[in-house]
Amino acid sequence: MITIDDVLAKVKENNIGGEEVIRKAYLLAFGLHEGQFRQSGEPYISHPLYVAYILACTYNDVETICAALLHDTVEDTDITIEEIEREFGSDIAGLVDGVTKLKGMNFSSKSEKVDANTAKILKAINQDIRVIFIKCADRLHNMMTIGFKSEFKQRENALETIELYVPLAYRAGMYEIKKRLEALSFKVLNPVEYDDVLKKIKEYKDANADILEETINNIDSSLKDNGIKGRVTLRVKEVYSTYKKLNNYHRKFNNKDTNIVTLEAVHDLFAVKVVVDDYLDCYKALGLIHKECKVDNNRLKDYIAVPKTNLYQSFHSVFFANTCLVQAQIRTKEMDMIDTYGLPYYIYSSNKSYKEIEDDIKEKLQFCKDLAFLSEYSSRNESYVRRVKMELFADKVYVYDKIGRLHELPLGSTPIDLAYLLGDDVGNSLRSSVVNGIAVPLDYRLKNKDKVSLIKGGLPEDWWLDCVETTRAKKKIREYKQTCN
């Protein structure tokens, strides 16, 4: 079992600080949870300790770790948020409140209760994004110990994890936690498919082991010969991600009466990850790989110049290693740490407190802007949660505006949706749109990598409401119409 000494050792190792207040939070949680036990029979304090340990391992700050230790106290003991605030301040109390489920309320159904608690979490995230870190770490430990629950509860929790906590972890860039949540949930929901895909990946990896090892060694030698310091490793795609990609291919190819899809179709099943010291070395390493390997020119992506919407940065390129497709992922050490640990490490590496960097985060992360908008304009819990899942968690389309900025929109969005994302003045004056150099109607459904130019000189029309996908666009169109009437 994880102890407070383990947590403090990791805090010290990662130079997080605040050991005294963390120990103080632990002692309070230990006393409040004394006599309580988990379904496994372990003392209940083992759970908040493990959550705090996960957060310490992933470079979270002292307030987040303290809140993790206290995260179940208000829900399961007699202490109040006000008492926690008096002892630990408003930041820690706010985080504890954000992750605490509603109690003392009468709900007409279980679904109403679930929606109310989900809405509370989402609105707490809108106030302080660190709530995501605690909730995802909390869910990770619960999924790690899910075997003590009934089969029904296991499936219920796993489904909720896939639908809510995996997307939240992705939005915060927390790749390491995201992939563990996916694997644990997938194994509960589809154990047969999990074992089948895992077996296929192992067999395909074993069949290509020699060529993969040779490829890694060749790239490593080439880097050294050209004076580039770096680390070259092999990354194998996770089971759940592979399963999803195979299913997508099946759906695509079934339209052509083809049912056979093998792992050879998954271009990023294997990735050679190249982590270098310097920004410019990323470009040099890419040049060396392209010089020495047969490259798939259609799959080059520069997420360094144009980061993903969750701060992810890396070069992606695909090349042939004999008959095997391999993806090259090239990045700096800093980019790799942010890829692994996400927003917590971004905050940590800034050498600033969360409050000092909060505005910068909310400006950089489109997720924060979209969640803030939905939180402001949604009153009913059910519709709010549904819109968040539809617009922020469902399939996305990624497009560029005319100056090369990358934007994320729900699948099915139109140039009108993009216009209102860019600003009310852009949307309310939109006349026409040009995509990839070709004029398209305003109800055109945007596709990945589209380059969109928006032409001003028009006014919103009633039919726009029938073709937009985002709450933002619908709201702003209606507001404009009401103003004119």
Backbone torsions as a table, in degrees:
resi	resn	phi	psi	omega
1	MET	NA	138.8	176.7
2	ILE	-65.8	137.5	178.0
3	THR	-112.9	168.8	177.3
4	ILE	-63.5	-29.9	176.9
5	ASP	-65.2	-36.3	176.4
6	ASP	-64.0	-43.1	179.3
7	VAL	-62.1	-47.9	-177.6
8	LEU	-66.5	-34.1	177.4
9	ALA	-64.2	-41.5	178.9
10	LYS	-69.5	-36.7	176.0
11	VAL	-60.0	-44.0	179.2
12	LYS	-67.7	-43.0	-179.2
13	GLU	-59.8	-39.8	-178.2
14	ASN	-91.6	6.0	174.7
15	ASN	56.6	46.3	-179.4
16	ILE	-85.9	-36.9	179.9
17	GLY	83.9	177.9	176.0
18	GLY	77.3	27.6	-176.2
19	GLU	-59.4	-36.9	-176.9
20	GLU	-65.6	-45.7	-179.2
21	VAL	-71.0	-30.9	175.8
22	ILE	-65.2	-43.8	177.6
23	ARG	-64.2	-37.4	178.2
24	LYS	-62.7	-43.5	178.2
25	ALA	-63.8	-39.3	178.2
26	TYR	-62.7	-46.7	-177.5
27	LEU	-61.5	-38.3	177.2
28	LEU	-65.9	-47.3	180.0
29	ALA	-62.5	-40.3	179.5
30	PHE	-60.0	-45.5	-179.8
31	GLY	-66.7	-40.7	-178.3
32	LEU	-69.3	-34.9	-177.6
33	HIS	-91.2	0.3	-178.2
34	GLU	-58.6	131.5	-178.7
35	GLY	90.2	-6.3	176.7
36	GLN	-97.9	144.7	-176.7
37	PHE	-134.3	151.5	175.0
38	ARG	-83.0	170.3	179.0
39	GLN	-62.7	-24.5	177.9
40	SER	-72.9	-12.9	-176.3
41	GLY	95.5	-8.2	179.0
42	GLU	-74.6	152.0	173.0
43	PRO	-55.5	141.6	-174.6
44	TYR	-61.0	-30.4	-177.8
45	ILE	-59.8	-20.2	178.9
46	SER	-60.4	-30.8	-178.5
47	HIS	-71.6	-57.4	178.1
48	PRO	-59.9	-30.5	175.7
49	LEU	-63.2	-43.6	-178.6
50	TYR	-68.6	-38.9	177.4
51	VAL	-61.5	-43.8	178.0
52	ALA	-62.9	-37.3	179.4
53	TYR	-65.6	-42.9	176.7
54	ILE	-58.2	-43.5	-178.2
55	LEU	-69.2	-36.4	176.6
56	ALA	-66.6	-36.4	178.9
57	CYS	-68.5	-24.4	-174.8
58	THR	-108.3	24.8	168.5
59	TYR	67.3	31.0	175.1
60	ASN	-76.9	160.1	-175.8
61	ASP	-83.8	173.6	-172.9
62	VAL	-64.4	-37.7	179.3
63	GLU	-62.3	-41.9	-179.2
64	THR	-66.8	-40.2	179.9
65	ILE	-67.4	-42.3	177.2
66	CYS	-62.2	-43.8	179.1
67	ALA	-63.0	-34.5	177.3
68	ALA	-63.7	-41.5	178.5
69	LEU	-64.1	-29.8	-176.2
70	LEU	-102.7	6.0	-164.8
71	HIS	-67.2	-21.0	178.8
72	ASP	-106.5	1.7	-173.0
73	THR	-69.0	-41.8	-178.7
74	VAL	-69.4	-36.1	-179.0
75	GLU	-73.6	-36.3	-170.1
76	ASP	-113.6	-2.0	179.2
77	THR	-134.8	-173.0	-174.1
78	ASP	-90.1	-3.3	-177.4
79	ILE	-71.1	151.8	179.5
80	THR	-110.1	163.1	176.2
81	ILE	-60.2	-37.9	-179.6
82	GLU	-62.3	-38.8	178.2
83	GLU	-68.0	-39.7	177.3
84	ILE	-64.1	-39.4	179.5
85	GLU	-63.6	-39.2	178.8
86	ARG	-64.7	-34.6	-177.5
87	GLU	-84.2	-35.2	-169.5
88	PHE	-126.8	-3.3	178.2
89	GLY	94.4	170.5	-172.2
90	SER	-73.1	-31.0	-179.0
91	ASP	-63.9	-51.7	-179.5
92	ILE	-65.7	-42.2	178.9
93	ALA	-62.1	-39.9	178.8
94	GLY	-63.5	-39.3	178.1
95	LEU	-66.9	-42.9	178.4
96	VAL	-62.4	-43.4	178.4
97	ASP	-62.0	-39.2	-178.2
98	GLY	-64.0	-31.0	-178.2
99	VAL	-98.7	1.2	-178.2
100	THR	-87.9	130.2	179.1
101	LYS	-70.4	155.1	177.0
102	LEU	-68.5	141.2	174.8
103	LYS	-143.0	163.1	-178.8
104	GLY	75.2	20.4	179.3
105	MET	-122.8	146.7	178.8
106	ASN	-97.5	124.2	178.6
107	PHE	-113.0	144.7	-177.9
108	SER	-77.2	-18.9	-179.7
109	SER	-155.8	166.2	178.3
110	LYS	-66.6	-38.2	-179.8
111	SER	-64.1	-35.6	177.2
112	GLU	-65.1	-39.4	178.5
113	LYS	-65.8	-43.8	179.3
114	VAL	-61.4	-45.9	179.9
115	ASP	-62.0	-40.7	-178.9
116	ALA	-63.9	-43.6	-179.6
117	ASN	-70.9	-37.5	176.9
118	THR	-64.5	-42.2	178.1
119	ALA	-61.8	-40.1	178.9
120	LYS	-62.0	-42.9	178.7
121	ILE	-62.9	-47.6	-177.5
122	LEU	-62.5	-39.6	179.1
123	LYS	-71.6	-30.3	174.5
124	ALA	-68.5	-37.4	176.3
125	ILE	-62.9	-37.6	177.7
126	ASN	-61.4	-31.7	178.2
127	GLN	-81.1	-39.1	-177.3
128	ASP	-151.5	108.5	-173.2
129	ILE	-65.2	-15.1	178.7
130	ARG	-65.5	-15.6	173.9
131	VAL	-58.0	-35.7	176.3
132	ILE	-57.3	-44.7	-175.5
133	PHE	-60.3	-44.6	-178.4
134	ILE	-68.6	-46.1	-177.2
135	LYS	-64.3	-38.0	179.6
136	CYS	-70.8	-38.7	177.1
137	ALA	-67.9	-39.7	176.4
138	ASP	-60.3	-47.8	179.8
139	ARG	-66.7	-35.3	178.8
140	LEU	-61.0	-46.9	-179.8
141	HIS	-66.7	-37.2	177.3
142	ASN	-63.5	-37.2	177.7
143	MET	-72.3	-31.1	177.7
144	MET	-66.8	-27.1	-177.1
145	THR	-113.6	23.3	-172.4
146	ILE	-72.0	-15.6	-178.0
147	GLY	-61.5	-16.4	-179.3
148	PHE	-87.1	-4.1	178.6
149	LYS	-93.7	165.6	176.9
150	SER	-66.7	160.4	-179.6
151	GLU	-59.4	-39.5	179.9
152	PHE	-62.3	-46.8	-179.1
153	LYS	-66.9	-35.0	177.4
154	GLN	-59.9	-48.1	-178.9
155	ARG	-67.3	-40.1	178.7
156	GLU	-61.2	-46.3	-179.8
157	ASN	-68.1	-38.8	-180.0
158	ALA	-65.4	-40.8	179.2
159	LEU	-65.3	-43.3	177.2
160	GLU	-61.9	-37.7	179.1
161	THR	-62.2	-46.0	179.8
162	ILE	-64.8	-39.5	-173.9
163	GLU	-81.0	-29.5	-173.9
164	LEU	-118.2	-53.7	-169.5
165	TYR	-79.7	-32.9	174.6
166	VAL	-63.7	-48.1	176.0
167	PRO	-60.6	-37.2	178.3
168	LEU	-64.1	-43.8	178.6
169	ALA	-61.9	-39.3	178.3
170	TYR	-64.5	-44.9	-178.3
171	ARG	-61.4	-31.3	178.1
172	ALA	-89.7	5.4	177.3
173	GLY	70.5	16.4	-174.5
174	MET	-86.9	74.3	-172.2
175	TYR	-61.4	-43.5	-176.0
176	GLU	-62.2	-44.9	178.9
177	ILE	-71.0	-40.3	179.3
178	LYS	-56.7	-48.8	-175.3
179	LYS	-68.0	-31.6	177.4
180	ARG	-71.8	-38.5	176.1
181	LEU	-63.1	-42.5	179.0
182	GLU	-61.8	-47.6	-176.7
183	ALA	-63.4	-45.8	-178.9
184	LEU	-64.8	-39.8	-179.0
185	SER	-71.0	-45.0	-179.1
186	PHE	-61.2	-38.2	-179.9
187	LYS	-64.9	-31.8	176.9
188	VAL	-76.9	-44.6	-173.5
189	LEU	-76.7	-36.6	-176.3
190	ASN	-139.2	67.5	-174.9
191	PRO	-60.6	-35.3	-179.0
192	VAL	-67.7	-47.5	179.2
193	GLU	-64.5	-37.5	178.6
194	TYR	-58.4	-51.4	-178.3
195	ASP	-64.3	-37.6	-178.3
196	ASP	-65.4	-48.2	-179.3
197	VAL	-66.7	-40.6	178.0
198	LEU	-58.9	-42.9	179.3
199	LYS	-64.3	-43.6	-179.2
200	LYS	-64.1	-41.2	178.8
201	ILE	-62.0	-44.8	-179.5
202	LYS	-61.6	-45.0	-178.6
203	GLU	-64.0	-42.0	-179.4
204	TYR	-68.7	-37.5	177.1
205	LYS	-65.2	-44.9	179.2
206	ASP	-61.5	-38.8	-178.9
207	ALA	-66.7	-25.8	-178.0
208	ASN	-111.6	15.4	-173.6
209	ALA	-58.4	-44.4	-175.7
210	ASP	-65.7	-45.8	-178.1
211	ILE	-68.8	-33.6	177.2
212	LEU	-67.0	-43.1	178.2
213	GLU	-63.5	-42.2	178.9
214	GLU	-63.4	-40.4	179.9
215	THR	-62.9	-45.9	179.2
216	ILE	-61.2	-45.6	-179.5
217	ASN	-63.0	-40.4	-179.5
218	ASN	-65.4	-43.6	179.7
219	ILE	-66.3	-42.1	178.9
220	ASP	-60.3	-44.3	179.4
221	SER	-64.8	-40.6	-179.8
222	SER	-63.4	-40.7	177.3
223	LEU	-61.5	-48.0	-178.8
224	LYS	-62.8	-42.4	-179.0
225	ASP	-62.6	-25.2	-178.7
226	ASN	-105.3	17.3	173.0
227	GLY	71.8	23.6	179.5
228	ILE	-102.6	119.1	177.7
229	LYS	-82.3	129.7	-178.8
230	GLY	-171.2	171.9	178.8
231	ARG	-120.8	128.8	-177.9
232	VAL	-116.5	120.9	-178.8
233	THR	-135.5	165.3	177.5
234	LEU	-100.4	131.4	173.4
235	ARG	-115.7	127.3	177.5
236	VAL	-104.4	131.5	-176.2
237	LYS	-59.1	143.6	-177.7
238	GLU	-69.9	158.9	-175.4
239	VAL	-60.4	-48.4	-175.3
240	TYR	-65.6	-42.8	178.6
241	SER	-62.9	-39.5	177.7
242	THR	-65.2	-43.1	178.4
243	TYR	-59.3	-45.8	-180.0
244	LYS	-63.1	-42.4	-177.7
245	LYS	-67.2	-40.4	177.1
246	LEU	-62.0	-41.2	178.2
247	ASN	-64.0	-39.7	177.5
248	ASN	-62.9	-40.8	177.8
249	TYR	-65.6	-40.4	178.0
250	HIS	-58.3	-46.6	-179.7
251	ARG	-63.4	-39.0	-179.4
252	LYS	-67.7	-47.4	-174.2
253	PHE	-78.2	-24.4	178.3
254	ASN	-61.3	-27.8	176.5
255	ASN	-65.9	-17.0	179.2
256	LYS	-109.1	19.4	179.1
257	ASP	58.8	35.4	176.3
258	THR	-118.7	125.8	-176.0
259	ASN	-111.3	-5.8	-174.6
260	ILE	-95.6	112.9	176.0
261	VAL	-129.0	121.5	-178.9
262	THR	-111.0	172.8	179.3
263	LEU	-64.3	-18.2	177.9
264	GLU	-63.0	-21.0	-179.7
265	ALA	-78.9	-16.2	-176.9
266	VAL	-86.6	99.4	-170.2
267	HIS	-68.7	-20.0	-179.5
268	ASP	-113.9	24.5	176.2
269	LEU	-59.3	-44.0	174.5
270	PHE	-110.2	136.7	175.5
271	ALA	-132.7	133.0	170.3
272	VAL	-90.5	111.7	-178.6
273	LYS	-93.7	119.7	-178.9
274	VAL	-111.3	113.5	-178.8
275	VAL	-112.4	116.8	-174.3
276	VAL	-116.3	171.3	-175.5
277	ASP	-79.1	-35.7	-166.0
278	ASP	-122.6	147.7	178.2
279	TYR	-53.7	-48.7	-177.8
280	LEU	-67.4	-27.4	177.8
281	ASP	-65.3	-23.2	175.4
282	CYS	-60.6	-44.9	-179.0
283	TYR	-69.2	-37.4	178.3
284	LYS	-65.9	-43.0	179.6
285	ALA	-63.5	-40.4	177.4
286	LEU	-61.2	-42.9	179.1
287	GLY	-61.7	-40.4	179.3
288	LEU	-64.7	-43.3	179.8
289	ILE	-64.2	-41.6	179.9
290	HIS	-69.0	-28.9	179.2
291	LYS	-72.3	-36.1	-171.0
292	GLU	-101.4	-11.6	-175.7
293	CYS	-121.4	156.9	173.4
294	LYS	-82.6	114.0	-168.7
295	VAL	-102.5	143.3	170.5
296	ASP	-85.2	102.7	-172.5
297	ASN	-65.3	-18.5	-177.4
298	ASN	-82.5	-4.2	-172.3
299	ARG	-119.8	21.5	176.4
300	LEU	-83.2	125.8	179.1
301	LYS	-132.1	128.9	-179.9
302	ASP	-106.6	89.4	176.3
303	TYR	-87.2	3.8	174.3
304	ILE	-81.3	-50.1	178.1
305	ALA	-68.8	-37.0	-180.0
306	VAL	-127.4	89.5	-177.4
307	PRO	-62.0	156.4	172.1
308	LYS	-66.1	168.4	-175.2
309	THR	-73.1	-5.9	174.8
310	ASN	-109.5	24.1	175.5
311	LEU	79.5	1.1	-179.9
312	TYR	-64.0	134.0	177.0
313	GLN	-132.7	133.7	176.7
314	SER	-179.1	154.6	164.2
315	PHE	-83.7	140.0	169.5
316	HIS	-122.6	128.3	173.8
317	SER	-143.0	151.9	-178.8
318	VAL	-121.0	132.5	179.3
319	PHE	-136.3	167.8	-179.4
320	PHE	-96.2	126.5	170.5
321	ALA	-110.4	95.2	-168.3
322	ASN	61.7	-120.9	178.2
323	THR	-96.8	2.8	-174.2
324	CYS	-98.6	129.8	174.6
325	LEU	-79.0	134.4	179.7
326	VAL	-133.1	135.5	175.2
327	GLN	-92.8	136.4	171.4
328	ALA	-97.8	128.1	174.0
329	GLN	-116.3	115.7	-173.4
330	ILE	-121.2	126.4	-176.0
331	ARG	-159.2	169.6	174.1
332	THR	-84.9	171.6	177.6
333	LYS	-60.9	-41.5	-179.5
334	GLU	-63.3	-43.5	177.5
335	MET	-62.3	-37.9	-179.1
336	ASP	-67.8	-38.3	177.8
337	MET	-66.2	-39.9	178.1
338	ILE	-68.6	-36.3	175.7
339	ASP	-62.0	-41.5	-176.2
340	THR	-74.4	-47.2	-171.7
341	TYR	-107.4	-16.1	173.1
342	GLY	75.7	-147.8	-174.5
343	LEU	-58.0	-36.6	176.7
344	PRO	-55.7	-41.4	179.7
345	TYR	-72.9	-33.6	176.6
346	TYR	-58.9	-44.1	177.5
347	ILE	-65.2	-47.0	-179.1
348	TYR	-57.7	-45.4	-174.9
349	SER	-74.2	-13.1	178.7
350	SER	-75.2	-16.1	-175.2
351	ASN	59.5	28.2	176.2
352	LYS	-126.7	159.8	175.6
353	SER	-74.5	163.1	179.2
354	TYR	-57.9	-42.9	-177.9
355	LYS	-62.8	-33.7	179.4
356	GLU	-70.7	-28.9	-174.6
357	ILE	-108.2	0.2	-174.8
358	GLU	-57.2	-47.4	-178.3
359	ASP	-63.1	-38.0	178.4
360	ASP	-63.3	-42.4	179.3
361	ILE	-62.8	-46.6	-177.5
362	LYS	-68.0	-24.2	175.7
363	GLU	-79.0	-36.9	-176.7
364	LYS	-77.2	-38.2	-173.3
365	LEU	-91.6	114.0	177.8
366	GLN	-62.6	-32.4	177.6
367	PHE	-53.8	-42.8	-179.2
368	CYS	-64.1	-42.0	-179.7
369	LYS	-65.0	-44.9	-178.0
370	ASP	-67.3	-40.8	179.4
371	LEU	-65.6	-39.2	178.6
372	ALA	-62.2	-41.0	179.7
373	PHE	-65.0	-47.7	-178.8
374	LEU	-64.9	-35.7	179.3
375	SER	-66.4	-35.0	-178.1
376	GLU	-72.9	-36.2	-171.7
377	TYR	-105.7	13.3	179.8
378	SER	-117.2	130.3	-179.3
379	SER	-108.9	-44.1	-178.3
380	ARG	-84.1	132.5	-176.7
381	ASN	-58.2	-43.4	-176.2
382	GLU	-62.0	-48.5	-178.5
383	SER	-68.4	-35.7	178.5
384	TYR	-62.1	-50.3	-179.4
385	VAL	-63.1	-41.1	-179.9
386	ARG	-63.0	-43.6	-179.4
387	ARG	-66.4	-38.8	177.6
388	VAL	-61.3	-45.9	-178.9
389	LYS	-65.3	-38.2	-178.6
390	MET	-71.9	-41.4	-172.6
391	GLU	-93.4	-30.7	-174.7
392	LEU	-107.5	-23.8	-174.6
393	PHE	-110.7	-19.8	-176.7
394	ALA	-79.3	-174.7	-178.3
395	ASP	-57.8	144.8	-174.2
396	LYS	-119.2	160.9	168.8
397	VAL	-124.3	137.9	-176.8
398	TYR	-115.8	121.0	-176.0
399	VAL	-130.0	161.2	178.3
400	TYR	-108.1	141.7	171.6
401	ASP	-85.0	-176.3	-171.6
402	LYS	-69.1	-17.5	177.9
403	ILE	-104.7	12.9	170.9
404	GLY	90.5	8.3	177.1
405	ARG	-78.5	139.7	-179.1
406	LEU	-89.0	133.6	179.6
407	HIS	-128.4	146.7	-178.2
408	GLU	-111.3	130.2	-179.6
409	LEU	-137.7	157.1	174.8
410	PRO	-62.2	145.9	176.6
411	LEU	-56.4	134.6	-178.1
412	GLY	98.7	-1.9	-179.1
413	SER	-69.7	159.5	-177.9
414	THR	-118.9	173.2	174.3
415	PRO	-56.9	-26.4	178.1
416	ILE	-65.7	-42.8	177.3
417	ASP	-59.4	-44.0	179.3
418	LEU	-63.3	-40.7	-178.6
419	ALA	-59.3	-44.9	-179.5
420	TYR	-74.3	-25.0	172.9
421	LEU	-65.4	-36.7	-178.7
422	LEU	-77.0	-19.4	177.3
423	GLY	150.8	150.1	-179.8
424	ASP	-58.9	-38.7	-177.6
425	ASP	-66.0	-33.1	178.0
426	VAL	-70.5	-46.9	-179.5
427	GLY	-64.3	-44.4	-175.1
428	ASN	-73.3	-10.6	178.2
429	SER	-117.0	12.3	-175.7
430	LEU	-68.4	132.1	177.4
431	ARG	-114.6	-42.0	-177.8
432	SER	-158.7	175.9	-178.2
433	SER	-142.7	150.9	177.4
434	VAL	-125.7	124.8	-179.2
435	VAL	-118.9	122.0	-179.9
436	ASN	55.3	35.8	176.6
437	GLY	84.5	2.5	-177.7
438	ILE	-120.4	132.8	177.0
439	ALA	-65.6	131.5	179.7
440	VAL	-130.0	155.5	176.2
441	PRO	-68.5	158.8	-176.8
442	LEU	-69.7	-15.0	176.4
443	ASP	-94.4	12.7	174.8
444	TYR	-61.1	134.2	178.8
445	ARG	-86.6	116.8	-175.6
446	LEU	-65.1	147.9	179.0
447	LYS	-121.3	159.2	178.6
448	ASN	-53.8	137.0	176.4
449	LYS	74.8	4.4	175.4
450	ASP	-60.0	140.1	174.4
451	LYS	-105.9	114.8	-167.2
452	VAL	-113.9	125.4	171.3
453	SER	-110.1	132.6	-177.8
454	LEU	-109.1	127.6	-176.2
455	ILE	-102.2	126.5	-179.7
456	LYS	-86.5	171.9	177.9
457	GLY	118.2	9.3	-179.3
458	GLY	-123.3	-169.7	178.6
459	LEU	-138.3	152.7	177.4
460	PRO	-58.9	142.4	178.0
461	GLU	-120.1	156.9	-175.5
462	ASP	-58.9	-38.5	-175.7
463	TRP	-67.5	-15.8	178.2
464	TRP	-58.3	-35.3	-177.4
465	LEU	-60.2	-26.4	-177.1
466	ASP	-82.8	-11.5	-174.5
467	CYS	-121.2	-1.1	178.3
468	VAL	-92.1	155.4	-176.7
469	GLU	-106.0	-28.0	-169.9
470	THR	-93.5	145.7	175.9
471	THR	-60.0	-37.9	-179.6
472	ARG	-57.0	-50.5	-177.6
473	ALA	-63.5	-45.2	-179.1
474	LYS	-61.7	-43.3	-178.8
475	LYS	-63.4	-45.9	-175.9
476	LYS	-70.6	-34.6	176.8
477	ILE	-64.9	-45.1	-180.0
478	ARG	-63.6	-42.1	179.3
479	GLU	-61.7	-40.7	180.0
480	TYR	-64.8	-42.8	-179.3
481	LYS	-64.0	-40.2	179.2
482	GLN	-65.0	-37.8	178.9
483	THR	-64.9	-37.0	-178.2
484	CYS	-75.2	-26.7	-177.3
485	ASN	-88.1	NA	NA
